[in-house]
Amino acid sequence: NQRDAYKRYTRRYFGTEGMNIPGVCTLTGEPMGGWIQYSMSQTVAAWLAQHFYLQWKYSADRTFLKERAYPFIKDVAIYLEQISEVTPEGVRKLEFSSSPEIFDNSLQAWFSDMTNYDLAMMHFLFKAASELAHELNLADEAGHWASLEAQLPDYDIDEEGCLTFAKGYPYKESHRHFSHAMAIHPLGLIDWSDGEKSQHIIRATLKRLDEVGPDYWTGYSYSWLANMKARAFDGEGAAQALKTFAECFCLKNTFHANGDQTQSGKSRFTYRPFTLEGNFAFAAGIQEMLLQSHTGVIRIFPAIPKEWKDVSFESLRAMGAFLVSARMEGGEINRVCIYSEKGGMLKIARPGTLKPNKNYTLSGTDILNIDTQAGEWIELNP
């Protein structure tokens, strides 16, 4: 409901059509200023657009897709197409780039090469625009957005395969904001399921974070790390990061206070500003440990520690509008129950030796494909 304000800002500040959003704004969507890399970031709207994309993916609400998700994402795609430029070699790039909090508000905070942060945002946005246009049978638009994504360069990595902030700027000093790793999480553009190349990048990036250490991390750094480790199926690492967040960075009223309140070496920051995103990321991390579906395949208990033998959850939402409940006792999964809100193909990695209560086909050795009807319950039992 603030798109008109955003479009006015985009035309006035960036000189393009389409829509970007001020990173610091009033309750009515007007820009307020602040550190320019935040307040006037070129890719804020791409990150916010992920919420529209995820709402569609989790709800399968076609009215929302047609009337809200795709129009919002399309507006952002139009803007990003116009604000970017194509080199003589056919590579699409921003004229200058930034990465949140890196070099603070100094002139050095602007990079001449594309940062992995801005690059991930643009890869995601054009990819999502193409996917949603295809879903709406808008073939020409889908093809156009896909062609723009194909023009973007690859992510920059260092000699060990670790994601950098930008070419020549590796992650080598402790920093609270993992903006270089956006492609791993939350965007999921570099995913474990992609194979060895992506797995190597994920392992190297996480290894570097662990090696450099948490001197200048805040609480949300730990909850963000937990999500990334869960995506790498490291249950022990994810649980430890969440435990540190809860024990060291939360007040008695559960507010995340940014600094290490125990002063036990988990961060050099000991201050107490309340920032809510750490708590949200904590909740997201727990759910990533219990249930993942971002690849289109539901995985039950994909990243729990080995010592968690008795675990259960009820009605967690998976992509495709599926509500999933599951139980593990003594280290064995003995119940999975799935409610299909909208119908469609359910893809689930076989949990242990459980078998569905209706016909299915197999992809590979362990992916069950089950055709569901709206309002149907699917049970998997021993």
C-alpha positions as a Markdown table, in Angstrom:
| # | Residue | x | y | z |
|---|---|---|---|---|
| 1 | Asn | 0.0 | 0.0 | 0.0 |
| 2 | Gln | 3.1 | 2.3 | -0.1 |
| 3 | Arg | 4.2 | 1.5 | -3.6 |
| 4 | Asp | 3.3 | 5.0 | -4.9 |
| 5 | Ala | 5.6 | 6.6 | -2.3 |
| 6 | Tyr | 8.4 | 4.1 | -3.2 |
| 7 | Lys | 8.0 | 4.8 | -6.9 |
| 8 | Arg | 8.2 | 8.6 | -6.3 |
| 9 | Tyr | 11.4 | 8.1 | -4.3 |
| 10 | Thr | 12.8 | 5.8 | -7.0 |
| 11 | Arg | 12.1 | 8.3 | -9.8 |
| 12 | Arg | 13.4 | 11.3 | -7.8 |
| 13 | Tyr | 16.6 | 9.7 | -6.4 |
| 14 | Phe | 17.6 | 7.0 | -8.9 |
| 15 | Gly | 16.1 | 8.5 | -12.0 |
| 16 | Thr | 14.5 | 5.2 | -13.1 |
| 17 | Glu | 11.1 | 3.6 | -13.5 |
| 18 | Gly | 10.1 | 0.7 | -11.3 |
| 19 | Met | 10.5 | 0.6 | -7.6 |
| 20 | Asn | 13.2 | 0.6 | -4.9 |
| 21 | Ile | 12.5 | 1.3 | -1.2 |
| 22 | Pro | 14.4 | 3.6 | 1.1 |
| 23 | Gly | 16.3 | 1.5 | 3.7 |
| 24 | Val | 15.4 | 4.0 | 6.4 |
| 25 | Cys | 11.9 | 5.4 | 6.0 |
| 26 | Thr | 8.9 | 6.8 | 7.8 |
| 27 | Leu | 5.8 | 4.8 | 8.6 |
| 28 | Thr | 4.3 | 6.2 | 5.3 |
| 29 | Gly | 7.3 | 5.1 | 3.2 |
| 30 | Glu | 9.2 | 8.4 | 2.8 |
| 31 | Pro | 13.0 | 8.4 | 3.0 |
| 32 | Met | 14.5 | 9.6 | 6.3 |
| 33 | Gly | 18.3 | 9.5 | 5.5 |
| 34 | Gly | 21.1 | 8.0 | 7.6 |
| 35 | Trp | 24.1 | 6.1 | 6.5 |
| 36 | Ile | 23.8 | 6.3 | 2.7 |
| 37 | Gln | 24.8 | 2.7 | 2.1 |
| 38 | Tyr | 21.7 | 1.7 | 4.1 |
| 39 | Ser | 19.3 | 4.5 | 3.6 |
| 40 | Met | 19.7 | 4.7 | -0.2 |
| 41 | Ser | 20.9 | 1.2 | -0.9 |
| 42 | Gln | 20.4 | 0.1 | -4.5 |
| 43 | Thr | 19.1 | -3.4 | -3.5 |
| 44 | Val | 16.9 | -2.9 | -0.4 |
| 45 | Ala | 13.7 | -3.7 | -2.4 |
| 46 | Ala | 15.2 | -6.9 | -3.7 |
| 47 | Trp | 15.7 | -8.2 | -0.1 |
| 48 | Leu | 12.2 | -7.1 | 0.9 |
| 49 | Ala | 10.8 | -8.7 | -2.2 |
| 50 | Gln | 11.9 | -12.1 | -0.8 |
| 51 | His | 9.1 | -11.8 | 1.7 |
| 52 | Phe | 6.5 | -11.6 | -1.1 |
| 53 | Tyr | 8.2 | -14.5 | -2.8 |
| 54 | Leu | 8.2 | -16.7 | 0.4 |
| 55 | Gln | 4.6 | -15.8 | 1.2 |
| 56 | Trp | 3.6 | -17.2 | -2.2 |
| 57 | Lys | 5.9 | -20.3 | -1.9 |
| 58 | Tyr | 4.6 | -21.2 | 1.5 |
| 59 | Ser | 0.9 | -20.3 | 1.0 |
| 60 | Ala | 0.4 | -21.4 | -2.7 |
| 61 | Asp | -2.2 | -18.5 | -2.8 |
| 62 | Arg | -2.6 | -17.8 | -6.5 |
| 63 | Thr | -4.6 | -14.6 | -5.8 |
| 64 | Phe | -1.7 | -13.3 | -3.7 |
| 65 | Leu | 0.8 | -14.4 | -6.5 |
| 66 | Lys | -1.2 | -12.5 | -9.2 |
| 67 | Glu | -2.2 | -9.4 | -7.3 |
| 68 | Arg | 0.6 | -8.8 | -4.9 |
| 69 | Ala | 3.7 | -10.9 | -5.2 |
| 70 | Tyr | 4.5 | -10.7 | -8.9 |
| 71 | Pro | 3.5 | -7.0 | -9.3 |
| 72 | Phe | 5.8 | -6.1 | -6.4 |
| 73 | Ile | 8.7 | -8.1 | -7.7 |
| 74 | Lys | 8.2 | -7.0 | -11.3 |
| 75 | Asp | 8.4 | -3.3 | -10.2 |
| 76 | Val | 11.7 | -4.0 | -8.5 |
| 77 | Ala | 13.0 | -5.9 | -11.5 |
| 78 | Ile | 12.2 | -3.0 | -13.8 |
| 79 | Tyr | 14.1 | -0.7 | -11.5 |
| 80 | Leu | 17.1 | -3.0 | -11.3 |
| 81 | Glu | 17.2 | -3.5 | -15.0 |
| 82 | Gln | 17.4 | 0.3 | -15.5 |
| 83 | Ile | 19.8 | 1.1 | -12.7 |
| 84 | Ser | 22.3 | -1.5 | -13.9 |
| 85 | Glu | 24.5 | -1.4 | -16.9 |
| 86 | Val | 25.9 | -3.9 | -19.4 |
| 87 | Thr | 29.6 | -3.9 | -20.2 |
| 88 | Pro | 30.9 | -4.5 | -23.7 |
| 89 | Glu | 31.6 | -8.1 | -22.7 |
| 90 | Gly | 27.9 | -8.5 | -21.9 |
| 91 | Val | 28.2 | -8.5 | -18.1 |
| 92 | Arg | 25.4 | -6.8 | -16.2 |
| 93 | Lys | 26.6 | -4.8 | -13.2 |
| 94 | Leu | 26.0 | -1.8 | -10.9 |
| 95 | Glu | 28.1 | 1.2 | -11.5 |
| 96 | Phe | 29.1 | 1.1 | -7.9 |
| 97 | Ser | 28.2 | -1.3 | -5.1 |
| 98 | Ser | 28.1 | -1.7 | -1.3 |
| 99 | Ser | 27.8 | -4.4 | 1.4 |
| 100 | Pro | 25.9 | -3.6 | 4.6 |
| 101 | Glu | 28.1 | -2.3 | 7.5 |
| 102 | Ile | 31.4 | -3.0 | 5.7 |
| 103 | Phe | 33.6 | 0.1 | 6.1 |
| 104 | Asp | 30.7 | 1.8 | 7.9 |
| 105 | Asn | 29.8 | 5.2 | 6.3 |
| 106 | Ser | 33.1 | 6.0 | 4.8 |
| 107 | Leu | 34.0 | 6.6 | 1.1 |
| 108 | Gln | 35.6 | 3.1 | 1.2 |
| 109 | Ala | 32.2 | 1.6 | 1.7 |
| 110 | Trp | 31.6 | 2.0 | -2.0 |
| 111 | Phe | 33.1 | -0.7 | -4.2 |
| 112 | Ser | 33.9 | -0.4 | -7.9 |
| 113 | Asp | 33.3 | -4.1 | -8.4 |
| 114 | Met | 30.0 | -5.7 | -7.6 |
| 115 | Thr | 29.8 | -6.9 | -4.0 |
| 116 | Asn | 28.5 | -10.5 | -3.4 |
| 117 | Tyr | 25.7 | -8.8 | -1.4 |
| 118 | Asp | 24.4 | -6.7 | -4.2 |
| 119 | Leu | 25.1 | -9.5 | -6.7 |
| 120 | Ala | 23.1 | -12.1 | -4.6 |
| 121 | Met | 20.2 | -9.6 | -4.4 |
| 122 | Met | 20.1 | -9.1 | -8.1 |
| 123 | His | 20.4 | -12.9 | -8.9 |
| 124 | Phe | 17.6 | -13.6 | -6.5 |
| 125 | Leu | 15.3 | -10.9 | -7.8 |
| 126 | Phe | 15.6 | -11.7 | -11.5 |
| 127 | Lys | 15.4 | -15.4 | -10.8 |
| 128 | Ala | 12.2 | -14.9 | -8.7 |
| 129 | Ala | 10.7 | -12.6 | -11.3 |
| 130 | Ser | 11.2 | -15.2 | -14.0 |
| 131 | Glu | 9.8 | -18.0 | -11.8 |
| 132 | Leu | 6.7 | -16.1 | -10.9 |
| 133 | Ala | 6.1 | -14.9 | -14.4 |
| 134 | His | 6.4 | -18.4 | -15.6 |
| 135 | Glu | 3.9 | -19.5 | -13.0 |
| 136 | Leu | 1.4 | -16.9 | -14.4 |
| 137 | Asn | 2.0 | -18.1 | -18.0 |
| 138 | Leu | 3.7 | -14.9 | -18.9 |
| 139 | Ala | 6.3 | -16.5 | -21.1 |
| 140 | Asp | 7.9 | -13.4 | -22.6 |
| 141 | Glu | 8.3 | -11.7 | -19.3 |
| 142 | Ala | 9.7 | -14.9 | -17.7 |
| 143 | Gly | 12.3 | -15.2 | -20.5 |
| 144 | His | 13.2 | -11.6 | -20.3 |
| 145 | Trp | 14.0 | -11.7 | -16.5 |
| 146 | Ala | 15.9 | -15.0 | -17.0 |
| 147 | Ser | 18.1 | -13.4 | -19.7 |
| 148 | Leu | 18.9 | -10.5 | -17.3 |
| 149 | Glu | 20.0 | -12.9 | -14.6 |
| 150 | Ala | 22.1 | -14.8 | -17.1 |
| 151 | Gln | 24.1 | -11.6 | -17.7 |
| 152 | Leu | 25.1 | -11.3 | -14.0 |
| 153 | Pro | 28.7 | -12.4 | -13.0 |
| 154 | Asp | 29.5 | -15.2 | -10.7 |
| 155 | Tyr | 30.1 | -14.7 | -7.0 |
| 156 | Asp | 33.6 | -13.7 | -6.0 |
| 157 | Ile | 35.5 | -16.3 | -3.9 |
| 158 | Asp | 39.0 | -16.3 | -2.5 |
| 159 | Glu | 41.7 | -18.9 | -3.1 |
| 160 | Glu | 40.1 | -21.2 | -0.5 |
| 161 | Gly | 36.7 | -21.1 | -2.0 |
| 162 | Cys | 35.3 | -18.7 | 0.6 |
| 163 | Leu | 32.8 | -16.0 | -0.4 |
| 164 | Thr | 34.4 | -12.5 | -0.2 |
| 165 | Phe | 32.8 | -9.1 | 0.3 |
| 166 | Ala | 34.0 | -8.1 | -3.2 |
| 167 | Lys | 36.9 | -8.8 | -5.4 |
| 168 | Gly | 40.1 | -8.2 | -3.4 |
| 169 | Tyr | 38.2 | -7.9 | -0.1 |
| 170 | Pro | 38.1 | -11.3 | 1.7 |
| 171 | Tyr | 36.4 | -11.9 | 5.1 |
| 172 | Lys | 39.6 | -11.7 | 7.2 |
| 173 | Glu | 38.5 | -9.6 | 10.2 |
| 174 | Ser | 35.7 | -10.4 | 12.6 |
| 175 | His | 32.5 | -8.6 | 11.6 |
| 176 | Arg | 28.9 | -8.9 | 12.9 |
| 177 | His | 27.2 | -8.7 | 9.5 |
| 178 | Phe | 27.7 | -11.7 | 7.2 |
| 179 | Ser | 26.5 | -9.7 | 4.2 |
| 180 | His | 29.0 | -11.5 | 1.9 |
| 181 | Ala | 27.1 | -14.8 | 2.6 |
| 182 | Met | 23.6 | -13.7 | 1.7 |
| 183 | Ala | 23.6 | -16.2 | -1.3 |
| 184 | Ile | 23.8 | -19.0 | 1.3 |
| 185 | His | 21.2 | -17.7 | 3.7 |
| 186 | Pro | 18.6 | -16.3 | 3.6 |
| 187 | Leu | 18.5 | -16.4 | -0.3 |
| 188 | Gly | 19.4 | -20.0 | -0.8 |
| 189 | Leu | 21.1 | -19.3 | -4.1 |
| 190 | Ile | 24.2 | -21.4 | -3.1 |
| 191 | Asp | 22.7 | -24.5 | -1.6 |
| 192 | Trp | 24.0 | -27.9 | -0.3 |
| 193 | Ser | 21.7 | -29.6 | -2.8 |
| 194 | Asp | 23.5 | -28.0 | -5.8 |
| 195 | Gly | 26.4 | -30.4 | -5.4 |
| 196 | Glu | 30.1 | -30.4 | -4.6 |
| 197 | Lys | 31.0 | -26.9 | -6.0 |
| 198 | Ser | 28.3 | -25.2 | -3.8 |
| 199 | Gln | 29.2 | -27.5 | -0.8 |
| 200 | His | 32.8 | -26.4 | -1.0 |
| 201 | Ile | 31.8 | -22.7 | -1.0 |
| 202 | Ile | 29.5 | -23.3 | 2.0 |
| 203 | Arg | 32.1 | -25.3 | 3.9 |
| 204 | Ala | 34.9 | -22.7 | 3.2 |
| 205 | Thr | 32.7 | -19.7 | 4.1 |
| 206 | Leu | 31.5 | -21.2 | 7.4 |
| 207 | Lys | 35.1 | -22.4 | 8.2 |
| 208 | Arg | 36.4 | -18.9 | 7.7 |
| 209 | Leu | 33.7 | -17.5 | 10.1 |
| 210 | Asp | 34.7 | -20.0 | 12.7 |
| 211 | Glu | 38.4 | -19.4 | 12.3 |
| 212 | Val | 38.3 | -15.6 | 12.3 |
| 213 | Gly | 36.1 | -15.7 | 15.4 |
| 214 | Pro | 33.4 | -13.7 | 17.1 |
| 215 | Asp | 35.3 | -10.7 | 18.5 |
| 216 | Tyr | 33.0 | -8.2 | 16.7 |
| 217 | Trp | 29.9 | -10.4 | 16.4 |
| 218 | Thr | 26.6 | -9.5 | 18.0 |
| 219 | Gly | 23.8 | -11.8 | 19.0 |
| 220 | Tyr | 22.1 | -11.8 | 15.6 |
| 221 | Ser | 25.5 | -13.0 | 14.1 |
| 222 | Tyr | 25.0 | -16.2 | 16.1 |
| 223 | Ser | 21.4 | -16.8 | 15.1 |
| 224 | Trp | 22.3 | -16.1 | 11.5 |
| 225 | Leu | 25.2 | -18.5 | 11.7 |
| 226 | Ala | 22.8 | -21.2 | 13.1 |
| 227 | Asn | 20.6 | -20.9 | 10.0 |
| 228 | Met | 23.6 | -21.3 | 7.7 |
| 229 | Lys | 24.9 | -24.3 | 9.7 |
| 230 | Ala | 21.4 | -25.9 | 9.5 |
| 231 | Arg | 21.4 | -25.4 | 5.8 |
| 232 | Ala | 24.7 | -27.3 | 5.8 |
| 233 | Phe | 23.1 | -30.1 | 7.9 |
| 234 | Asp | 25.4 | -29.3 | 10.8 |
| 235 | Gly | 23.0 | -29.9 | 13.7 |
| 236 | Glu | 25.6 | -29.6 | 16.4 |
| 237 | Gly | 26.9 | -26.3 | 15.1 |
| 238 | Ala | 23.4 | -24.9 | 14.6 |
| 239 | Ala | 22.4 | -25.8 | 18.2 |
| 240 | Gln | 25.6 | -24.4 | 19.7 |
| 241 | Ala | 25.1 | -21.1 | 18.0 |
| 242 | Leu | 21.5 | -20.8 | 19.1 |
| 243 | Lys | 22.5 | -21.8 | 22.7 |
| 244 | Thr | 25.2 | -19.1 | 22.7 |
| 245 | Phe | 22.6 | -16.5 | 21.5 |
| 246 | Ala | 20.1 | -17.4 | 24.1 |
| 247 | Glu | 22.5 | -17.6 | 27.0 |
| 248 | Cys | 24.8 | -14.7 | 26.3 |
| 249 | Phe | 22.9 | -12.2 | 24.2 |
| 250 | Cys | 19.4 | -12.2 | 25.7 |
| 251 | Leu | 18.1 | -10.3 | 28.7 |
| 252 | Lys | 15.8 | -12.0 | 31.3 |
| 253 | Asn | 12.8 | -10.7 | 29.4 |
| 254 | Thr | 14.1 | -12.5 | 26.3 |
| 255 | Phe | 15.0 | -9.3 | 24.4 |
| 256 | His | 18.1 | -9.6 | 22.2 |
| 257 | Ala | 20.6 | -7.1 | 23.6 |
| 258 | Asn | 23.3 | -7.2 | 20.8 |
| 259 | Gly | 26.3 | -7.5 | 23.2 |
| 260 | Asp | 27.6 | -10.4 | 25.2 |
| 261 | Gln | 25.8 | -9.9 | 28.6 |
| 262 | Thr | 27.9 | -12.6 | 30.3 |
| 263 | Gln | 31.2 | -11.0 | 29.1 |
| 264 | Ser | 32.4 | -14.6 | 28.6 |
| 265 | Gly | 34.3 | -13.9 | 25.4 |
| 266 | Lys | 31.5 | -14.5 | 22.9 |
| 267 | Ser | 31.9 | -10.9 | 21.7 |
| 268 | Arg | 33.9 | -7.8 | 22.5 |
| 269 | Phe | 30.6 | -5.9 | 22.4 |
| 270 | Thr | 29.0 | -5.8 | 25.8 |
| 271 | Tyr | 26.4 | -3.1 | 25.2 |
| 272 | Arg | 22.6 | -3.5 | 25.4 |
| 273 | Pro | 20.8 | -2.0 | 22.4 |
| 274 | Phe | 17.7 | -4.1 | 21.6 |
| 275 | Thr | 17.4 | -5.4 | 18.1 |
| 276 | Leu | 14.5 | -7.7 | 17.2 |
| 277 | Glu | 16.0 | -9.4 | 14.1 |
| 278 | Gly | 18.1 | -11.6 | 16.3 |
| 279 | Asn | 15.1 | -13.2 | 18.0 |
| 280 | Phe | 13.4 | -13.8 | 14.7 |
| 281 | Ala | 16.5 | -15.4 | 13.3 |
| 282 | Phe | 16.7 | -17.6 | 16.4 |
| 283 | Ala | 13.1 | -18.9 | 15.7 |
| 284 | Ala | 14.0 | -19.4 | 12.0 |
| 285 | Gly | 17.1 | -21.3 | 13.0 |
| 286 | Ile | 15.1 | -23.8 | 15.1 |
| 287 | Gln | 12.7 | -24.4 | 12.3 |
| 288 | Glu | 15.6 | -24.9 | 9.8 |
| 289 | Met | 16.9 | -27.6 | 12.2 |
| 290 | Leu | 13.5 | -29.3 | 12.3 |
| 291 | Leu | 12.1 | -28.9 | 8.8 |
| 292 | Gln | 13.5 | -27.7 | 5.5 |
| 293 | Ser | 11.6 | -27.3 | 2.2 |
| 294 | His | 13.4 | -24.5 | 0.3 |
| 295 | Thr | 14.6 | -26.9 | -2.4 |
| 296 | Gly | 11.1 | -28.1 | -3.1 |
| 297 | Val | 11.8 | -31.3 | -1.2 |
| 298 | Ile | 10.6 | -31.6 | 2.4 |
| 299 | Arg | 13.2 | -32.9 | 4.8 |
| 300 | Ile | 12.3 | -33.9 | 8.3 |
| 301 | Phe | 14.8 | -33.3 | 11.2 |
| 302 | Pro | 17.6 | -32.4 | 8.7 |
| 303 | Ala | 19.9 | -30.7 | 11.1 |
| 304 | Ile | 19.4 | -31.8 | 14.7 |
| 305 | Pro | 22.3 | -32.8 | 17.1 |
| 306 | Lys | 22.9 | -36.5 | 17.4 |
| 307 | Glu | 22.2 | -36.3 | 21.2 |
| 308 | Trp | 18.6 | -35.1 | 20.4 |
| 309 | Lys | 16.9 | -38.5 | 20.5 |
| 310 | Asp | 13.3 | -37.4 | 21.4 |
| 311 | Val | 12.0 | -34.6 | 19.3 |
| 312 | Ser | 8.7 | -33.6 | 17.9 |
| 313 | Phe | 6.9 | -30.6 | 16.2 |
| 314 | Glu | 3.4 | -29.9 | 15.1 |
| 315 | Ser | 2.1 | -28.1 | 12.0 |
| 316 | Leu | 5.2 | -26.4 | 10.8 |
| 317 | Arg | 4.6 | -24.9 | 7.3 |
| 318 | Ala | 6.5 | -26.2 | 4.3 |
| 319 | Met | 6.6 | -24.7 | 0.8 |
| 320 | Gly | 3.7 | -25.7 | -1.3 |
| 321 | Ala | 1.1 | -25.1 | 1.5 |
| 322 | Phe | 1.9 | -28.3 | 3.4 |
| 323 | Leu | 1.5 | -28.4 | 7.2 |
| 324 | Val | 3.9 | -31.0 | 8.7 |
| 325 | Ser | 4.0 | -32.7 | 12.0 |
| 326 | Ala | 6.7 | -35.2 | 13.0 |
| 327 | Arg | 7.9 | -37.2 | 16.0 |
| 328 | Met | 11.2 | -38.9 | 16.8 |
| 329 | Glu | 11.6 | -41.3 | 19.8 |
| 330 | Gly | 14.9 | -42.9 | 20.8 |
| 331 | Gly | 16.5 | -41.5 | 17.7 |
| 332 | Glu | 14.0 | -43.1 | 15.3 |
| 333 | Ile | 11.3 | -41.2 | 13.4 |
| 334 | Asn | 8.1 | -43.0 | 14.0 |
| 335 | Arg | 5.4 | -40.5 | 12.9 |
| 336 | Val | 5.0 | -38.0 | 10.1 |
| 337 | Cys | 1.6 | -36.4 | 9.3 |
| 338 | Ile | 1.2 | -33.9 | 6.5 |
| 339 | Tyr | -1.9 | -31.8 | 5.7 |
| 340 | Ser | -2.1 | -30.5 | 2.1 |
| 341 | Glu | -4.0 | -27.1 | 2.1 |
| 342 | Lys | -4.0 | -26.6 | -1.7 |
| 343 | Gly | -3.2 | -30.0 | -3.2 |
| 344 | Gly | -0.4 | -30.7 | -5.6 |
| 345 | Met | 2.7 | -32.8 | -5.7 |
| 346 | Leu | 4.3 | -33.5 | -2.3 |
| 347 | Lys | 8.0 | -34.3 | -2.5 |
| 348 | Ile | 9.6 | -35.6 | 0.7 |
| 349 | Ala | 12.9 | -37.2 | 1.5 |
| 350 | Arg | 11.9 | -40.6 | 3.0 |
| 351 | Pro | 12.2 | -40.2 | 6.8 |
| 352 | Gly | 13.9 | -43.3 | 8.0 |
| 353 | Thr | 11.9 | -46.4 | 6.9 |
| 354 | Leu | 8.5 | -44.8 | 7.0 |
| 355 | Lys | 6.1 | -45.4 | 4.1 |
| 356 | Pro | 3.1 | -43.3 | 2.9 |
| 357 | Asn | -0.5 | -44.4 | 3.3 |
| 358 | Lys | -1.1 | -43.8 | -0.4 |
| 359 | Asn | 0.5 | -44.5 | -3.8 |
| 360 | Tyr | 3.8 | -42.8 | -4.5 |
| 361 | Thr | 6.7 | -42.8 | -7.0 |
| 362 | Leu | 10.4 | -42.5 | -6.2 |
| 363 | Ser | 12.9 | -40.0 | -7.5 |
| 364 | Gly | 16.4 | -41.4 | -7.1 |
| 365 | Thr | 16.6 | -43.6 | -4.0 |
| 366 | Asp | 14.9 | -41.6 | -1.3 |
| 367 | Ile | 12.6 | -38.8 | -2.6 |
| 368 | Leu | 8.9 | -39.8 | -2.4 |
| 369 | Asn | 6.5 | -38.1 | -4.8 |
| 370 | Ile | 2.9 | -38.1 | -3.6 |
| 371 | Asp | 0.1 | -36.5 | -5.6 |
| 372 | Thr | -2.2 | -34.8 | -3.0 |
| 373 | Gln | -5.7 | -33.3 | -3.1 |
| 374 | Ala | -6.7 | -30.1 | -1.3 |
| 375 | Gly | -7.7 | -30.9 | 2.3 |
| 376 | Glu | -6.0 | -34.3 | 2.3 |
| 377 | Trp | -4.0 | -35.8 | 5.1 |
| 378 | Ile | -0.9 | -37.9 | 4.3 |
| 379 | Glu | 0.6 | -40.2 | 6.9 |
| 380 | Leu | 3.9 | -41.9 | 6.9 |
| 381 | Asn | 4.2 | -44.8 | 9.2 |
| 382 | Pro | 6.6 | -47.6 | 10.0 |
